Amino acid sequence: MGRVSGKKAIVTGGAQGLGEATAWMLAREGAKVTVTDINGEGADSVAAAINAELGAGTAFAWQHDVTDGDRWKTVVQEAHDAMGGLNILINNAGIGSLGSVEDEDYGVFQNVMKVDVDSIFLGCKYAIPLMRDHGLGSIVNISSIAGIVASGNYVSYNTAKAAVRHMSKSIALHCAKTGGQIRCNSVHPVFINTPILDGVKQMFGEEEGLAKLGRQIPLGKVGEPDDIAYAVLYLASDESKLVTGAELKVDGGISAM
């Protein structure tokens, strides 16, 4: 039996990177998975690959702009109906931006907040009522170590990811108070070798770029997508049934400095 056998999950931003790794991890551990992404073709491709390996009906896909509340309503309902329920919501979709409070464009700041923060508010608002009817539930919101450790050059990203951390706690307390056994936690990765690092790799070359980032981490290396997917798997599973309102740091020790 898999660690999330019989569960039904939605993973946003699932066309690549952490979302893709998480969708595969949950599916291989027994869950049905709905992969959503603004890149609908990418989501379709990931779902098709999962079904090819694990069997038809394991994965589903929807094109999904996570800043659109009406689209959220449609996606959660259709995913619920396709999978026969909803137990797990992984809010992974997100973007970043480099800029200080003086340099950052206000429109960019607003867009980062919409994609990284508003999307989680919308997802939880519309998914929680459907999750209550299907046993133990888990919401996992992907924040960042940047939501705990600040930098002068990432005002939008720092602000958004810190908001994700605290919003997750508020949602956890709401769910605990209103019943239904739904938990909510946040995960805080350090640098992970996904397409988000492509700019650094292009600037310095892949080997030197990853080494440069790794030197900032006490364990001395950049993480891999499965490092985060395993953390999400634990929080999504009933193994963590007493864990809510927590933040799980997967940061190679950087927040201990």
Secondary structure, DSSP 8 states (H G I E B T S, - for coil): --TTTT-EEEEETTTSHHHHHHHHHHHHTT-EEEEEESSHHHHHHHHHHHHHHH-TTSEEEEE--TT-HHHHHHHHHHHHHHHT---EEEE-------B-TTTS-HHHHHHHHIIIIIHHHHHHHHHHHHHTTSSSEEEEEE--GGGTS--TTBHHHHHHHHHHHHHHHHHHHHHHHH-S-EEEEEEEE--BSSGGGHHHHHHH-HHHHHHHHHTTSTT-S-B-HHHHHHHHHHHHSGGGTT--S-EEEESTTGGG-
